[in-house]
Amino acid sequence: MAKYSDNKMIVHIQNLFPICRSITGEGIRKTLNYFESLNPEFKRIKFKTGEKVFDWEIPQEWNVKNAYLKHIKTGEKFAEFEENNLHLMGYSEPKNCELDFEELSSKIYTLRNKPEWIPYVTSYYKKDWGFCMKDSIKSKMKSGKYKVFIDSSFKKGNLELSHALIEGKSKKEILFSSYVCHPSMANNELSGPVLLNAILDYIKTNFRKTKYSYRFIMQPETIGSIAYLSKYHKYLCKNVICGFNLSCVGDNRAYSLVHTPYENTLADYALRAALKGLGNVKEYSFLSRGSDERQYCSQGIRLPVCTFSRSLFGQYPEYHSSADNLDVVNQEGLEGSLDVFKTIIEAFETSLYPKIRVKCEPQLGKRGIYPNTSFFEENKIDPFKARMNFITYCDGEKSIFEVSDKINLDLKSTIKEAKLIKKHNLLY
């Protein structure tokens, strides 16, 4: 298989889209295998069925081979799993019986306001079964008896996830997390793990040795992050200084940020700075949480982890439906997301807490980075004001992200100033 950097991110989404994924089972193994072949830094972790992870318990492993509904009299089939894996409710128990349509109807989920879309429905922690289909098709189903066939299985097995660590000079870490448990939906959630792998690839191919360490986690949502934290929370709480949960990052309609509970961590400042100046930026409080930031920022953990999205989960029309297909994501959206984190990583690796080496203003004129001739002209914009503002706030106490926010300068331009000042040996 080609190296990650040899392919566009959209190609990986296309390759993985057909796989039926859930929180356990063959689909998630195939998906993790795919990414591990691209970035062999990933190592697999397994949690056995029945294992206690904080207040939760690892469920049985679920796999499915086939499922459908069939009208006994006409032989017409509906909600065929082989046609679209969203047709079967996730974690449905096996079934082989006949039911009248009136009895069956309550087990069929549709979106009445979006009659041509198939909804995404799951029942992980309570044994149940169900089918999902277009409302336009359900409305045409005839009365009579239907065969209900679900060839699924439950067994003792494993919940699996993968993590990787790029070790830097410091043990202090920046964490990236995304999830691989959703079936055939492109933005939520194939875009997240694809971006996560692109970020890992970017770091390892562009930095010989990083200042900071970078951790990457791919897992099933909720139960996966809880399991991972049950194993590593003490180490993470000691060493993670900034983190990002990646979800729904493949469209190009918006840039979205879900803050930590108190909006005062490096992650909050970093994303706010990196998104400054970009179009259609939306900030959400932790009250709008909905992904694994719920676990990373939970009581007793409180890691500094924000969620980054393009259009936020639940805030774009195709969310959790068959319409979240390959038309929703695009290379431009994915690259825009990657650029955000390239900038953040560059900030960490340039100067996280910039501090000027001299007292009072440094003499920039003799270094050729400030004009030696002073001439006031009314209403003229001073092109060097941002440079002087940057220097003013480089006290070693505020992060480069906070400085960017304070002087109202986008993060890329702030980094550019930092590199220039550092080049002249004026910055620690």
C-alpha positions as CSV (number, residue, x, y, z in Angstrom):
1,M,0.0,0.0,0.0
2,A,1.2,3.5,-0.8
3,K,2.5,5.8,1.8
4,Y,-0.1,8.1,3.4
5,S,1.3,11.2,1.9
6,D,1.2,9.7,-1.6
7,N,-2.6,9.7,-1.6
8,K,-5.2,12.4,-1.2
9,M,-7.2,12.1,2.0
10,I,-10.4,11.7,0.0
11,V,-9.1,8.5,-1.5
12,H,-8.8,6.9,2.0
13,I,-12.4,7.9,2.7
14,Q,-13.5,6.3,-0.5
15,N,-11.6,3.1,0.2
16,L,-13.1,2.7,3.7
17,F,-16.6,3.9,3.0
18,P,-18.2,0.5,2.2
19,I,-17.1,-1.2,5.5
20,C,-19.7,-1.8,8.1
21,R,-18.2,-0.5,11.3
22,S,-19.5,-0.7,14.9
23,I,-18.0,-0.4,18.3
24,T,-16.6,-3.9,18.0
25,G,-16.2,-6.6,15.4
26,E,-14.6,-7.2,12.0
27,G,-15.4,-3.8,10.5
28,I,-13.5,-1.9,13.1
29,R,-10.6,-4.4,12.8
30,K,-10.4,-3.9,9.0
31,T,-10.4,-0.1,9.5
32,L,-7.7,-0.2,12.1
33,N,-5.6,-2.6,9.9
34,Y,-5.9,-0.1,7.0
35,F,-4.6,2.8,9.0
36,E,-1.9,0.8,10.7
37,S,-0.6,-0.3,7.3
38,L,-0.3,3.4,6.4
39,N,1.3,4.6,9.7
40,P,2.9,1.6,11.4
41,E,3.5,3.7,14.5
42,F,0.1,2.7,15.6
43,K,-0.2,-0.1,18.1
44,R,-3.3,-2.1,18.9
45,I,-4.9,-2.3,22.3
46,K,-7.6,-4.8,23.2
47,F,-10.2,-4.8,26.0
48,K,-12.0,-8.1,26.7
49,T,-15.7,-8.6,26.8
50,G,-17.0,-8.0,30.4
51,E,-13.9,-6.0,31.4
52,K,-14.9,-3.1,33.7
53,V,-13.8,0.4,32.5
54,F,-14.8,2.9,35.1
55,D,-18.6,2.8,35.3
56,W,-18.9,0.9,32.0
57,E,-18.4,-2.7,30.9
58,I,-17.0,-3.8,27.6
59,P,-19.9,-5.4,25.6
60,Q,-20.0,-8.6,23.6
61,E,-18.4,-8.5,20.1
62,W,-21.0,-8.0,17.4
63,N,-20.8,-9.0,13.8
64,V,-23.3,-9.2,11.0
65,K,-23.4,-11.1,7.7
66,N,-26.8,-10.2,6.2
67,A,-30.2,-8.8,7.0
68,Y,-33.4,-8.0,5.2
69,L,-37.2,-7.9,5.3
70,K,-39.2,-9.9,2.7
71,H,-42.9,-9.9,2.0
72,I,-44.0,-13.5,2.2
73,K,-46.6,-13.3,-0.5
74,T,-44.9,-11.1,-3.1
75,G,-41.3,-12.0,-2.3
76,E,-40.2,-8.4,-2.5
77,K,-37.3,-7.5,-0.3
78,F,-36.8,-4.3,1.7
79,A,-34.0,-2.8,3.9
80,E,-31.3,-5.1,2.5
81,F,-28.1,-5.0,4.5
82,E,-26.0,-5.9,1.4
83,E,-27.4,-2.9,-0.4
84,N,-26.7,-0.4,2.4
85,N,-25.3,-1.3,5.9
86,L,-27.3,1.5,7.4
87,H,-30.4,-0.5,6.8
88,L,-29.8,-2.6,9.9
89,M,-29.9,-1.0,13.4
90,G,-26.4,-1.3,14.9
91,Y,-26.0,-4.2,17.3
92,S,-29.3,-5.8,16.3
93,E,-29.7,-9.3,17.7
94,P,-30.3,-12.2,15.3
95,K,-33.8,-12.8,14.1
96,N,-35.5,-15.2,11.8
97,C,-39.3,-15.0,12.1
98,E,-42.5,-13.8,10.4
99,L,-44.4,-10.7,11.5
100,D,-47.5,-8.9,10.3
101,F,-46.7,-5.4,8.9
102,E,-48.6,-3.7,11.7
103,E,-46.3,-5.5,14.3
104,L,-43.2,-4.9,12.2
105,S,-43.8,-1.3,11.6
106,S,-42.7,-0.1,15.0
107,K,-39.3,-1.7,14.4
108,I,-38.7,0.2,11.2
109,Y,-37.0,3.7,11.6
110,T,-37.4,6.4,9.0
111,L,-36.9,10.2,8.7
112,R,-40.3,11.5,7.8
113,N,-39.0,15.0,7.1
114,K,-36.3,13.6,4.8
115,P,-38.1,10.7,3.1
116,E,-35.3,9.8,0.7
117,W,-32.7,9.3,3.4
118,I,-31.9,6.3,5.6
119,P,-31.4,7.1,9.3
120,Y,-28.5,5.8,11.4
121,V,-29.7,4.0,14.5
122,T,-28.0,1.9,17.2
123,S,-28.7,0.0,20.4
124,Y,-25.4,-1.0,21.8
125,Y,-26.2,-1.7,25.5
126,K,-29.7,-3.2,25.4
127,K,-30.5,-6.2,23.2
128,D,-32.9,-5.2,20.5
129,W,-33.3,-5.2,16.8
130,G,-34.5,-2.9,14.1
131,F,-34.4,-1.8,10.5
132,C,-33.9,1.6,8.9
133,M,-35.1,2.7,5.5
134,K,-36.3,5.6,3.4
135,D,-39.7,6.8,4.5
136,S,-40.8,7.0,0.9
137,I,-40.3,3.2,0.6
138,K,-41.8,2.3,4.0
139,S,-45.0,4.2,3.0
140,K,-45.4,1.9,0.0
141,M,-45.0,-1.4,1.9
142,K,-48.0,-3.6,1.6
143,S,-49.9,-5.1,4.5
144,G,-49.4,-8.8,5.2
145,K,-46.7,-11.0,6.7
146,Y,-43.0,-10.3,6.3
147,K,-40.0,-12.5,6.9
148,V,-37.6,-10.8,9.3
149,F,-34.0,-12.1,8.8
150,I,-31.0,-10.8,10.7
151,D,-27.9,-13.0,10.5
152,S,-25.9,-11.4,13.3
153,S,-23.9,-12.8,16.1
154,F,-22.7,-11.9,19.6
155,K,-19.7,-13.5,21.3
156,K,-17.1,-12.9,23.9
157,G,-14.3,-11.0,22.1
158,N,-12.6,-7.7,22.2
159,L,-13.1,-4.0,21.9
160,E,-10.1,-2.8,19.9
161,L,-8.4,0.6,19.3
162,S,-5.0,1.9,18.1
163,H,-2.7,4.5,19.4
164,A,0.6,6.0,18.4
165,L,3.1,8.3,20.1
166,I,5.7,10.5,18.4
167,E,8.1,11.2,21.2
168,G,9.6,14.7,21.3
169,K,12.3,16.2,23.5
170,S,9.7,16.9,26.1
171,K,7.3,14.3,27.6
172,K,4.6,17.0,27.5
173,E,2.0,15.9,24.9
174,I,-0.4,17.2,22.4
175,L,-3.2,14.6,21.9
176,F,-5.3,13.9,18.8
177,S,-8.3,11.6,19.0
178,S,-11.0,10.4,16.6
179,Y,-13.3,7.4,16.2
180,V,-13.8,4.6,13.8
181,C,-17.1,3.0,14.9
182,H,-19.5,4.5,12.4
183,P,-20.7,2.5,9.3
184,S,-21.0,4.0,5.8
185,M,-21.1,7.7,6.5
186,A,-18.3,9.9,5.1
187,N,-18.1,13.0,7.2
188,N,-19.2,11.4,10.5
189,E,-17.0,9.5,10.8
190,L,-14.4,8.7,8.3
191,S,-13.1,12.2,7.9
192,G,-11.9,12.3,11.5
193,P,-9.5,9.3,11.5
194,V,-8.3,10.2,8.0
195,L,-7.4,13.7,9.1
196,L,-5.8,12.3,12.3
197,N,-3.5,10.1,10.1
198,A,-2.7,13.0,7.9
199,I,-1.6,15.0,10.9
200,L,0.6,12.1,12.1
201,D,2.1,11.8,8.7
202,Y,2.8,15.5,8.5
203,I,4.7,15.6,11.8
204,K,6.8,12.5,11.1
205,T,7.8,13.7,7.6
206,N,8.4,17.4,8.4
207,F,10.1,17.3,11.8
208,R,13.3,15.3,12.5
209,K,12.8,15.7,16.3
210,T,9.9,17.6,17.8
211,K,10.0,19.7,20.9
212,Y,6.8,18.1,22.2
213,S,5.4,14.7,22.0
214,Y,2.3,13.9,20.0
215,R,-0.3,11.2,20.8
216,F,-2.8,9.8,18.4
217,I,-5.8,7.6,19.3
218,M,-8.4,5.9,17.0
219,Q,-11.2,4.2,18.9
220,P,-14.9,3.4,19.0
221,E,-16.7,6.5,20.3
222,T,-17.6,6.8,24.0
223,I,-16.8,3.3,25.2
224,G,-13.4,3.4,23.4
225,S,-12.3,6.7,25.0
226,I,-13.6,5.5,28.4
227,A,-11.6,2.3,28.1
228,Y,-8.5,4.2,27.0
229,L,-8.8,6.6,29.8
230,S,-9.3,3.8,32.3
231,K,-5.9,2.5,31.3
232,Y,-3.9,5.7,30.8
233,H,-5.7,8.5,32.6
234,K,-3.0,9.1,35.3
235,Y,-0.3,9.4,32.7
236,L,-2.4,11.6,30.4
237,C,-3.5,13.9,33.2
238,K,0.2,14.4,34.1
239,N,1.5,15.0,30.6
240,V,-1.2,16.2,28.1
241,I,-1.0,20.0,27.8
242,C,-3.3,20.3,24.8
243,G,-5.7,18.0,22.9
244,F,-8.1,17.9,20.0
245,N,-11.0,15.5,19.2
246,L,-11.6,15.4,15.5
247,S,-15.1,14.8,14.2
248,C,-16.9,15.8,11.0
249,V,-13.9,17.5,9.4
250,G,-14.4,16.8,5.7
251,D,-16.9,19.3,4.4
252,N,-16.0,22.9,3.6
253,R,-19.1,24.8,4.8
254,A,-17.8,26.0,8.2
255,Y,-15.1,25.8,10.8
256,S,-16.3,24.8,14.3
257,L,-14.9,24.6,17.8
258,V,-16.4,23.0,20.9
259,H,-14.7,24.6,23.9
260,T,-13.6,22.8,27.1
261,P,-15.9,23.3,30.1
262,Y,-14.3,26.6,31.2
263,E,-12.8,27.7,27.9
264,N,-9.4,28.5,29.4
265,T,-7.0,25.8,28.2
266,L,-4.2,25.8,25.6
267,A,-6.6,23.9,23.3
268,D,-9.2,26.6,23.5
269,Y,-6.6,29.3,22.8
270,A,-4.9,27.3,20.1
271,L,-8.1,26.6,18.0
272,R,-9.4,30.1,18.5
273,A,-6.1,31.6,17.2
274,A,-5.8,29.1,14.3
275,L,-9.4,29.8,13.2
276,K,-9.0,33.6,13.3
277,G,-9.6,35.2,10.0
278,L,-11.1,32.1,8.4
279,G,-14.6,32.2,6.9
280,N,-17.7,31.0,8.8
281,V,-16.1,30.2,12.1
282,K,-18.5,29.0,14.8
283,E,-17.7,28.6,18.5
284,Y,-19.7,26.4,20.8
285,S,-19.6,26.0,24.5
286,F,-19.2,22.7,26.2
287,L,-22.9,22.6,26.6
288,S,-23.0,21.7,22.9
289,R,-20.7,18.7,23.4
290,G,-21.5,15.5,21.6
291,S,-18.4,13.5,20.9
292,D,-15.4,12.1,22.9
293,E,-14.7,15.5,24.4
294,R,-17.4,14.4,26.8
295,Q,-15.0,11.8,28.3
296,Y,-11.7,13.7,28.0
297,C,-13.2,16.7,29.8
298,S,-15.3,14.8,32.2
299,Q,-15.3,15.2,36.0
300,G,-12.2,13.4,37.5
301,I,-10.3,13.7,34.1
302,R,-10.5,17.3,32.9
303,L,-8.0,17.0,30.1
304,P,-7.5,20.1,28.0
305,V,-9.3,18.7,24.9
306,C,-11.5,20.7,22.5
307,T,-13.4,19.3,19.6
308,F,-12.7,20.5,16.1
309,S,-15.1,20.1,13.2
310,R,-16.0,21.8,9.9
311,S,-19.8,21.6,10.2
312,L,-20.4,20.4,13.7
313,F,-22.1,17.1,14.4
314,G,-25.9,17.6,14.4
315,Q,-25.5,21.0,12.7
316,Y,-25.5,19.9,9.1
317,P,-28.5,18.3,7.4
318,E,-27.0,15.0,6.3
319,Y,-25.8,14.1,9.8
320,H,-26.5,10.5,10.9
321,S,-28.1,9.5,7.6
322,S,-27.3,7.8,4.3
323,A,-27.0,11.4,2.9
324,D,-23.7,11.7,4.7
325,N,-22.1,10.2,1.7
326,L,-19.1,10.8,-0.5
327,D,-20.7,14.0,-1.9
328,V,-20.5,15.7,1.5
329,V,-16.8,15.5,2.0
330,N,-14.2,16.9,-0.4
331,Q,-10.4,17.3,-0.6
332,E,-10.7,21.0,-0.2
333,G,-12.5,20.6,3.1
334,L,-10.0,18.0,4.4
335,E,-7.0,20.1,3.4
336,G,-8.5,23.1,5.1
337,S,-8.8,21.1,8.3
338,L,-5.2,19.8,8.0
339,D,-4.0,23.4,7.5
340,V,-5.5,24.4,10.8
341,F,-3.4,21.8,12.6
342,K,-0.3,22.4,10.6
343,T,-0.4,25.9,11.9
344,I,-1.0,24.8,15.5
345,I,1.8,22.3,15.4
346,E,4.2,24.9,13.9
347,A,3.3,27.2,16.8
348,F,4.1,24.6,19.3
349,E,7.4,23.8,17.6
350,T,8.4,27.5,17.1
351,S,7.8,29.1,20.5
352,L,4.9,28.1,22.8
353,Y,5.7,30.7,25.4
354,P,7.6,33.4,23.6
355,K,9.8,35.7,25.7
356,I,11.9,38.7,24.5
357,R,15.5,38.4,25.6
358,V,16.1,42.2,26.2
359,K,14.5,44.7,28.5
360,C,12.6,47.6,27.0
361,E,12.1,47.6,23.2
362,P,14.8,45.9,21.2
363,Q,16.6,48.0,18.6
364,L,15.0,46.5,15.5
365,G,16.4,49.2,13.1
366,K,19.9,48.0,13.4
367,R,18.8,44.5,12.5
368,G,17.0,45.7,9.4
369,I,13.5,44.7,10.6
370,Y,12.2,48.2,11.4
371,P,12.6,51.5,9.5
372,N,15.3,53.8,10.7
373,T,13.6,56.8,9.1
374,S,10.6,58.1,11.1
375,F,7.8,59.8,9.1
376,F,4.2,60.3,10.3
377,E,1.5,60.3,7.6
378,E,-2.1,60.7,8.7
379,N,-4.4,57.6,8.1
380,K,-1.5,55.5,6.9
381,I,-1.5,52.0,8.2
382,D,1.7,51.1,10.0
383,P,3.0,47.8,8.6
384,F,5.3,47.3,11.6
385,K,2.7,47.7,14.3
386,A,1.9,44.0,14.5
387,R,5.6,43.3,15.0
388,M,5.9,45.8,17.9
389,N,2.6,44.5,19.4
390,F,4.0,40.9,19.2
391,I,7.2,42.0,21.0
392,T,5.2,43.8,23.7
393,Y,3.3,40.7,24.7
394,C,6.1,38.2,24.6
395,D,6.7,38.0,28.3
396,G,7.1,34.2,28.6
397,E,3.9,33.9,30.6
398,K,1.3,33.9,27.8
399,S,1.2,31.3,25.1
400,I,1.7,32.3,21.4
401,F,-2.0,31.5,21.0
402,E,-3.0,34.0,23.6
403,V,-0.6,36.6,22.1
404,S,-2.2,36.1,18.7
405,D,-5.6,36.7,20.2
406,K,-4.5,39.7,22.2
407,I,-2.9,41.5,19.3
408,N,-5.7,40.4,16.9
409,L,-3.3,38.8,14.5
410,D,-4.0,35.5,12.8
411,L,-1.9,32.6,14.1
412,K,0.1,32.1,10.8
413,S,1.1,35.8,10.8
414,T,2.0,35.6,14.5
415,I,4.2,32.6,13.9
416,K,5.9,34.5,11.1
417,E,6.7,37.3,13.4
418,A,8.0,34.8,16.0
419,K,10.3,33.2,13.5
420,L,11.7,36.5,12.4
421,I,12.3,37.8,15.9
422,K,13.8,34.4,16.8
423,K,16.1,34.5,13.8
424,H,17.7,37.7,15.2
425,N,18.3,36.0,18.5
426,L,15.7,38.2,20.4
427,L,13.4,35.4,21.4
428,Y,13.8,32.6,23.9
